[in-house]
Amino acid sequence: MTSFDTSPQLNVWRMLLALAVVFVMLATTGWTAIRAHRGSSPLQTSLSAWQHGRIDGRALPDTGSSPGRMAEFFASLTTAQRLGLVRRYPLAVGNMNGVPVALRYRANRVALAQQREIEEKRTHDTRLSSLGQYEAGRRMHRFADLMDRERQILAFDPEGSGRIAEVFGDLDAAERISVVVPGVDTDVLTFQRSYRAYSAPVGMARSLYEAERAVDPATRTAVIAWADYTAPSGLGMEAATALRAERGAVRLDQLVRGLPGRSPVALYCHSYGSVVCGIAAPALPGRVTDIAVAGSPGMRVEKVSQLRTSARVWATRDADDWIADVPYMEVGGLGHGADPVSAEFGARVVSAAGAQGHAGYFAPGTESLRNFAEIGVGAYRAVRCAHGGHQDDACGRALSATAAA
């Protein structure tokens, strides 16, 4: 059983700490922490070329076309025509919602191969420092790993630290889809890890996919490791504000609206990823049935009703998670609002027993992972509440109502 200290004295101290952090950040960094990129990125270049492209004398659809319009266009093409577009515009095809997912996987393998060659050349570029050549080598090897034909890369943008998304399972045939939304310090190089594998998006998503298959082998599921937004670096100004989350929320909404079929979608939002999900919640389509947050610094609201979503909202936090010491408030744009595991917030608080801190929620054998899997397959009665499913908490009341129905 997990307990949460919400005493008035502790809240006062957290408020004072938050104000101190605000003044220190403003004094040392100001409001210009995020710099704009200059020039066109490889993805922008590919999209621009697509905009001016033609096939058999007809113009290609606008890159901003709806997923439905894009799907209709690709359905009208022959196999040879589709593969021709992949070769000519790999980054564009690999990142446009509505393009058949198998074609996106193929296009992104082509794009990764091209970017791997670029990074290989940079490893020998004498204009770069030894550190620059080393970093180029790291990216080269990561791109090579991602090119494996067994991997299903749904999105890839090499610009800056990189954005990427990978699918586990058959997305076209899935009866239920889960999306893992990670937090700070997520990029192409940290997308997967050998050490502490379950703290990285690939490890989280693969673990959830295997857990869903274990709790319900009969349900066809797919899980997306979604690092296709620019996450904050470290725990500075960017992580304390919602700017990166606002941009990520737009991309998350576009992802969900572009998914094939009509299967229910569950979001699993870790740490700063829960800020992204909180901001996205009001605009998300109805097929998003569940939003689960773990180790959350807040969702930019004071209570569940302010999310304006029909989705069930779940929350969990391990007793040893350091995020509990973050001030749960918002002052002058800094901070992310109320604590999602507090009774006042109104989420369905589930057990995270065994998670062991901030990065362990998707580790095999934890109750948090098992609960996530049960939510993912729609087995809500099997979810274990943080407080034992008592009638006086939101989780317990919800599960009791489900059982009665």
SVG drawing of the C-alpha trace seen along z (x, -y; Angstrom):
<svg xmlns="http://www.w3.org/2000/svg" viewBox="-25 -38 66 54">
<polyline fill="none" stroke="black" stroke-width="0.4" points="0.0,0.0 1.3,-3.4 0.8,-6.5 1.0,-10.1 1.8,-13.0 -0.5,-15.9 -0.2,-17.8 -0.7,-21.6 2.8,-22.2 4.4,-20.2 2.4,-22.0 3.5,-25.3 7.2,-24.3 6.7,-23.1 5.2,-26.4 8.1,-28.3 10.5,-26.0 8.7,-26.5 8.9,-30.3 12.6,-30.1 13.1,-27.9 11.2,-30.5 13.4,-33.4 16.6,-31.4 15.6,-30.3 14.6,-33.8 17.8,-35.3 20.1,-32.8 18.4,-31.8 15.5,-34.2 12.8,-33.2 15.0,-32.4 16.1,-28.9 14.8,-27.4 16.6,-28.4 15.2,-28.2 16.8,-26.0 18.3,-27.7 17.9,-26.4 15.8,-23.5 16.0,-20.2 16.3,-17.0 12.6,-16.3 11.6,-19.8 13.7,-19.4 12.0,-16.1 8.5,-17.5 9.3,-20.6 10.4,-18.3 7.2,-16.3 5.1,-19.5 6.6,-20.2 6.6,-16.5 4.4,-14.8 3.5,-11.3 2.3,-10.4 1.6,-14.0 -0.5,-14.7 0.4,-16.6 1.0,-14.9 -1.4,-15.6 -0.5,-18.4 1.7,-17.3 -1.0,-18.7 -3.7,-16.6 -5.9,-14.6 -4.9,-11.0 -8.0,-9.8 -7.0,-11.8 -3.5,-10.5 -4.7,-6.9 -7.0,-7.3 -4.1,-8.6 -1.8,-5.7 -4.6,-3.2 -4.9,-4.6 -1.3,-3.8 0.4,-0.7 3.1,1.1 5.8,-0.3 4.5,-3.9 4.4,-3.6 8.0,-2.3 9.1,-5.0 7.8,-7.6 9.6,-5.8 12.9,-6.1 12.4,-9.8 10.9,-11.1 11.8,-8.6 11.6,-11.1 8.3,-12.6 6.6,-9.2 7.9,-7.8 6.4,-10.6 3.1,-11.4 0.0,-10.2 -2.3,-8.2 0.4,-6.5 0.1,-2.7 2.2,-1.7 4.1,1.0 5.2,-1.7 6.2,-4.0 8.4,-1.3 10.1,-0.8 10.5,-4.5 12.1,-5.0 14.6,-2.2 15.7,-4.0 15.9,-7.3 17.9,-5.7 20.3,-4.2 20.9,-7.6 21.4,-9.3 23.8,-6.5 26.0,-7.2 26.0,-10.9 27.1,-10.2 29.7,-7.8 31.3,-10.5 31.2,-12.9 33.2,-10.4 36.1,-11.2 35.4,-14.9 38.6,-16.7 36.6,-19.9 34.8,-18.3 36.3,-18.0 37.1,-14.5 33.9,-14.8 31.9,-15.7 33.3,-12.7 32.5,-10.5 28.9,-11.7 28.6,-11.1 29.8,-7.5 27.2,-7.0 24.4,-8.2 25.8,-6.1 25.6,-2.9 22.1,-3.8 20.8,-4.4 22.3,-1.0 20.5,0.7 17.2,-0.9 17.5,0.2 17.1,3.9 14.3,5.4 12.6,6.8 12.1,3.2 9.0,1.2 9.9,-2.5 6.8,-4.5 8.5,-8.0 12.0,-9.3 13.4,-12.8 17.2,-13.1 17.2,-16.9 18.9,-18.0 18.8,-15.2 16.3,-13.4 12.7,-12.2 11.5,-8.6 8.7,-6.1 8.6,-2.3 5.8,0.2 5.6,3.5 3.0,5.9 0.7,5.6 -0.7,2.1 -3.1,2.7 -4.7,5.8 -4.6,4.6 -7.8,4.7 -6.3,2.4 -3.4,0.0 -1.2,-1.4 1.1,-4.4 4.0,-5.1 4.8,-8.8 8.2,-9.3 9.6,-12.3 12.8,-14.4 16.1,-13.5 14.4,-11.4 16.0,-11.4 17.3,-9.0 20.4,-8.1 18.4,-7.5 15.5,-5.8 16.8,-2.4 19.3,-1.4 21.1,1.8 21.6,0.7 18.3,0.0 16.5,1.0 13.0,0.4 13.7,-3.3 13.9,-4.0 11.0,-4.1 11.9,-0.9 12.2,1.1 8.9,-0.4 7.0,0.4 8.4,3.9 7.8,4.7 4.2,3.5 3.5,5.4 4.8,8.6 2.7,8.0 -0.4,7.4 0.1,10.6 0.6,12.4 -2.6,11.2 -4.7,11.7 -3.2,13.8 -6.5,13.7 -6.5,10.0 -4.5,8.6 -2.5,5.7 0.1,3.2 2.3,0.8 4.0,-2.3 7.2,-3.7 6.5,-7.3 9.5,-9.6 8.3,-11.7 8.3,-15.0 11.2,-17.2 11.5,-16.5 13.2,-18.8 16.9,-18.2 17.5,-17.7 15.4,-19.3 16.0,-23.0 13.7,-25.6 12.4,-23.5 11.2,-20.8 9.5,-23.3 7.5,-24.9 4.8,-23.6 6.3,-24.9 7.8,-21.5 4.7,-19.8 2.4,-22.0 4.2,-21.2 4.3,-17.5 0.6,-17.5 -0.1,-18.7 2.0,-15.8 0.4,-13.3 -3.0,-14.3 -1.9,-13.9 -0.5,-10.5 -3.7,-9.2 -5.8,-10.6 -3.6,-9.0 -3.6,-5.5 -5.2,-2.9 -8.6,-1.4 -10.9,-2.3 -9.4,-0.3 -9.4,-1.8 -6.2,-3.6 -4.6,-3.9 -1.9,-6.4 0.8,-5.7 2.5,-8.9 5.7,-8.9 7.1,-11.9 7.1,-15.0 5.2,-12.8 2.2,-13.2 2.3,-17.0 2.1,-16.3 -0.9,-14.0 -2.6,-16.5 -2.4,-19.3 -3.4,-16.9 -6.4,-15.4 -9.2,-17.9 -8.5,-17.6 -7.9,-13.9 -10.4,-11.8 -12.9,-9.6 -11.0,-6.4 -8.6,-7.3 -10.3,-5.4 -7.6,-5.5 -4.9,-7.9 -2.5,-6.5 0.2,-8.7 3.2,-7.4 5.7,-9.5 3.9,-12.6 4.9,-16.2 1.3,-17.3 -1.0,-17.5 -1.4,-21.3 -4.8,-21.1 -6.1,-21.0 -8.5,-18.1 -9.5,-15.4 -12.7,-17.2 -10.5,-20.1 -8.9,-17.7 -12.2,-17.7 -11.8,-14.1 -14.1,-11.1 -11.1,-8.8 -10.6,-7.1 -7.7,-8.8 -5.4,-6.6 -2.4,-7.6 0.4,-5.9 3.5,-6.7 6.0,-4.6 6.7,-5.5 10.4,-6.0 9.8,-8.2 11.7,-11.5 9.0,-13.3 6.9,-13.4 9.2,-16.2 8.5,-18.4 6.2,-21.3 2.8,-20.5 1.7,-23.9 1.9,-26.4 3.4,-29.9 4.0,-32.2 4.1,-29.4 6.5,-27.3 5.2,-24.0 2.5,-21.7 -0.4,-21.9 -1.9,-19.5 -0.6,-16.1 -2.4,-13.4 -2.3,-10.8 -3.9,-13.2 -7.5,-12.5 -8.5,-16.0 -7.4,-15.4 -9.8,-12.6 -7.8,-10.1 -8.1,-6.3 -4.9,-5.7 -3.4,-2.3 -0.7,-0.3 2.9,-0.7 4.3,1.9 7.8,3.0 8.5,0.1 11.5,-1.1 11.7,-4.8 11.0,-7.1 12.2,-4.9 10.9,-1.4 7.2,-1.5 7.5,0.7 9.9,3.3 8.6,6.9 7.2,8.1 5.9,4.8 2.2,4.1 2.4,0.9 3.3,2.9 0.6,5.5 -2.0,2.8 -0.9,1.0 -1.3,4.3 -4.8,4.9 -5.9,1.4 -4.4,1.9 -6.5,5.0 -9.6,3.5 -9.6,5.9 -10.5,3.1 -11.8,5.4 -8.3,7.0 -6.7,3.6 -5.3,3.3 -5.9,-0.1 -3.2,-1.7 -5.4,-1.7 -6.7,1.8 -9.8,0.9 -11.7,-0.8 -15.1,-2.2 -14.0,-5.6 -11.4,-6.2 -11.9,-6.9 -10.2,-3.8 -12.2,-1.5 -15.6,-3.1 -14.8,-2.8 -13.8,0.8 -16.9,1.6 -19.1,-0.1 -17.4,1.9 -18.0,5.2 -21.6,4.3 -22.2,3.6"/>
</svg>
